[in-house]
Amino acid sequence: MATMADVARSAGVSVATVSHVLNGTRPVLPHTRQAVLDAVEELGYTTNTLARSLVTARTRSIGLAVSAISNPYFTEILQGVEAAALEHGYSLLIADPHDDPEHERKVVQLLHERRVDGMIVAPSADPRGLLAYLGRHDVPAVFLDRLVDAPDGGSRFDQVCADNAEPTSRLVTHLAGLGHRRIGLVAGRPGLSTTSERITGYRTGLAFAGLPYDERLLVHGDSESAGAEQATAALLSLAVPPTALVAGNNAMTIGALRGLRAQGLSVPGDIALCCFDDFAWADLFSPRLTAVAQPSRDIGARAVRVLLERLAEPDRPARTVRLPCTFVHRTSCGCPEEPGQSVRLEQPEQSAQSERGTVA
């Protein structure tokens, strides 16, 4: 097996120069860098990651703790995280907290014991154990998708997510513009920031359209298909049921459709439907689903970059990055068939400690 010394001899440089080229620890002249890379290729040299980690106290690995990895939304986030990590020379260790606070703390501890350089976590609805562990051990971490507020209203951790309120408001006002006056929301699991922000957007949309808020039209599907099916049945059992629904994520969209089918209702003939989260087969449904598409891959990639910036500057202030969503106009809302229209939804101004997102 070729050694770093073999590469140095072949390239006609010092071992230190080879190390600088491979680790990016110091600028090297372009022709010297190329000579080293050519020697690495010719000799088939591979870096001894274990030895390097003993010297640098870094493993060049990132821990990712995300629940429901089978969900297409989180699968795309995973793809974004992995691509960005590999681009910067980092490997990825993945764990599924199963949206359970106790299991979440355990898997984060396990990742920490594997000596990852930092973590990217989608927090559960009760992240107190997570926050305590990360804070106690001073673990560099970025929260994605779901935000966590500290008791003082801020956060000591970096966070990356999509805008939630304004896109949900857009779905509601779109349905109101089509004449609907009773619009139901199948919301996610209580305690998640995505749930509370989408509820805020729902109520904002109603107010903008001049419609009253009726608490009976807001039900929780717990972010899952089965829960959404039951929640939809509850809405349909009202004395005056809604004429339109907004489903709070892709899994709950499937549950809502099942609930409507169980009652023999058609979309959009009997009831209109819009959803938060676009997914690959949304365009294949009949009718085609009007949806808000999140920049999931970009969320994952941005989380990696924010984490690497944190590792480079441990003392920089924490920040929250929100990326804009896209309104994908199809036909489940009741609009006539026409070519798909996508409208990028810009978010409102952010606070001084937040960063206005730009999709990479």
N, C-alpha and C positions, 0 to 999 in steps of 0.2 A: 504494500500500500504506500502510495506517495506521501511524503511529508512536506511540511512548509519549507524546510530547508531544501528539498529537491526542487520545489517550485522556484525558490530564490536563485539557486544555481542555474536553472534552465533559463530564467528571465534575465540573469545578470544583475540582480539587485540584492539588497540585504533582506534578511528575514523580517526585519521591522517594517520595511516597505511593503512586503507581501501582506503583513498583518494589517497595515493601514488601508490597503486596497480592499481586502476582504471584509474588514469591519467598518470601513468608512469613517475611521477615527481621525484622519488628517488628509487635506488635499494632496493629490499626487498628480504629476504632469500627465497629460492625456496619453502620450506615447509610452510612458512607463507603466501606466495603468493597463494599457492594452497588452503590453508585453507580459505582464503578470497574468492577465486573464487568458491569454493564449497558452501560457505554460500550464495553467490550471486545467484547461481543456485538454491539452495534449497528454498530460500525465494522469488525468482522471482524478485529480485531488479533490477530496471532500473535507469540509471543515469538521473538526472534532468539537461538536457542540457542548459536550459534557465538560471537556477541558476548558473551553472558553468561558463557560458559566462559572467555573471555579475561580477563574482569574478576575472576571468582570463583575461577579455577583449578579449577573443577569442571565436569564435563560432564553431570552428572545421568544417568549411564549405569552399568549393572552388567554385568559380564562373567559368563557362565554356561558352565562347561566340564563337560559331562556326556556320558558314553559311552552308546551304545545308546539313542538318543533314540526309536527306533522301538518300544522295549519299553514296553508300556502303563504300567508302574510309573513309569519316568522321564518318560514323556509327561505323566502327571498331576502329577509334581513340577514339570515345566516350566510347566504351567498355573498352579500355585500361585505359582511365582516371578513369572511374567508379570503375574498379576492384582495381586499385592502391589506389584510395582515400579510399575505404572501408577497404582495408588491413591496412591502417594507421589510421583508425577511423574517417575519414572525410566524411561528406555528400556532395552532389553535387547539385548546382543550375545551370540550363542550360538556355541559351537564344540564339536566332538565329538573328544575325545582318543583315541577308539577303544581305550580301556583299554591303551594302549601308553605306557610311561613316557617315551620320547624324544619321541613326538608330543605327549604331554601337556605337556611343558615348552615345546615350540614354540608350541602354541596359547595357552598362558598368556602367553607372551612377546608373541604377536601381540595378544591382548586388552589387555595392559598398554601396548603401543605405541599402541593406539587411545585411550589416556588414560581408560579406565573409572575411575570413582571407587573401585570395589572389585570383588571377585570372589567368586563362589560356585562351588565345585569339588567334584565327586565323585571323590576321588583313586583312582589306579590301585593295583595290588597292590605296586608299588615306587615310592613317591612321593618318593624322595630328591632327584631333580632338581627336582621341583616345590617341595619345601620349601626347597631352596637358593635357587631363584630368588625365591620370595616373600619369604624372609628377607633376601636381599641387597638387594632393591629396596624393602623395607618396604611391601609391598602389603597393604592391608586385605583380608582374605579370611575366608570361612566355608566349612568343609568340611561337606558334607551326605551322608547315608546311610552313608558309610564313614568311620570314625574313624582318626585318625593320632596315634600316641603319640610324644612326644619321647624321647630316650635316658634322661631322668630319670624317665620314666613319666608325665609330664604333657603338656601341649600349649600352645604359645604362640598357637594359633589357636582361634577359636570354632568349635564343631561342633554340628550338628543332625542327629538320626537317630531312628529308631524303636527301641524295645526289641527285642532279638533273642533273648536267652537264655530268658527266662521263657515267651514264647509258644511257642518250639520245645519246651520242656519240657512245656508243656500238650498239644501234639499227641501227644507220646510217651506221656504218662500216660493220655491219652484212649484211645489204641490198646491200651495195656496193660490198661486197665479193661475192654476188650472181649474180653480173653482172649489177646491176642497176646504171645508170648514171644520171638520173633525179629523185631525191628523194624529195618529197614535205613534208612540215611540217605544220600540223594544230595546231597552237599554242594557248595558253590560253589568258586570259584577260590581256591586257597591263597594266603595273603598278604593277603586282604581281611578287614577286621575283621568284616564281616557273616558271612563264612564261619566264622571262629574262634568268634564269639559263638554262632552257631547250633549248632556242634559242642558247645560247652560246655553249651548248653541240652539238646541230645540226650542227653549223658552224665548230666546232672543228672536228666533225666526217667527214664532207665533206673534210676539209683540210687534215686530216690524210689519207683519201682515194684518195687524189689527184684530187678531183672534185671541180669545180668552184662553188662559191656561186652565186645563181641567186635569186634576191629578189622577183621575181614573183612566186617562188615556196614556199615562206613563207607567209602563210595567218593566220588570227586570227579567231578562233571559239568562242572566249570569254568564254571559259571554260564550254560551255553548248552544249547540243545536237543540238538544232535548229541552233545555230550559226555555228557549225561545219558542218552541212549539207549544209548550204549556202556557207561556205568557200570551201568545197570539190567541189561543183558545179563550183565555180570560177576557181579552179585548173584544172578541167576537160575541161573547156572552152578555155584553152590556146591553141595556135596554135600547140605547142609541149607539151602535157600534161605530167605529171610525170608518171613513170612506177611503182613507189612505194610510199607509204605514211607512215608517222609517226604521230600518233594522240597523242596530248599532255596530255590527261587524259581519264578516263574511259567514262565520259559522252560524250566527243567529239568522242570517238571511235564509240559509237552508232550512232551519227550523221553522221560520215564519212561513215559508212556502209549503212545508209539510202541513202546518196547522191550517193554512188556507185550503189546501187540497182536501184535508179531512172533512172540512165543512162544505165541500163541493163548490168553492168559490174560484173564479178565474181571475187572473191578473192580465191586464188592467181592467177587464170588462166589469167585474164586480167590485174590485178594490185595487187601488194603485199601490205600487211598492217602489221604494228607493232604498238604497243601502250604503252604509259607510264601509269601505273596503271593496275595491274591484278585485277580481281574480280571473285567472286565465280562461275559464269557461263561462264567465258571465255573459259574454257575447254570443254564446251558443244556446242559452236558454230561450224558450219561447213563452213570453216575450223576452227580448234582450233587456238586461238589467241596467237601469239608470243608477249610477254609482259615483261615489267619491273614491278616487284612486290615491293611495298614499305612496310616496316615493320610498318604498321599503328598502330596496337595495342601497339607495343613497343614504338612508338612515343608518344602515349597518356600516357602510364605508365611512361616513362622517364620524360615527362613534369611535372607530379605530383611530382616525386622525386626531380627534380630540384627546383620546387616551395617550397617544404618543407625544402630543404636545404637553400633556400633564407630566409625563415621565421626564421630558426634557426640562420643564420648568415647574417643579413641584410646588412652588409658592405662589403661582399665579392665581388670581381670583377665580372662583368657580363661575361657570357660565352655563346658560341654557340656550341651546340651538333649536329653533323650530323651522322645519322645512315646509314649503307650501304644498298643498294637495292639488288634484286636478278633478274637475267636475266632468264626468263622462256621460253625455246625454244620449240615452237610448230610448226604449219604448215602454218599459214596465211602469213608467209614471203616467202613461196614457197619451203621450204625444204620438203623432203619426209617424210611421216608418220613414226614416230619412237617413242619409249617411251619418255615421257616428260623429259627434262633435265633442271635442275635449277643450275645456277652458281651465287654464291655470288659475288657482284661487290664491291671491296674495293675502298674507296675514297682516293684521294691524301692527302698528309700531310696537316694538318690544321695549322692556325696561332697560335701564342703563347697564344692568348686569346680564342681559340676554343678548344673543347675537341673532340678527336677522338672517335666516337661512338662505343659502343659495345652493341649488342642486348641482352637485359635481358631475 
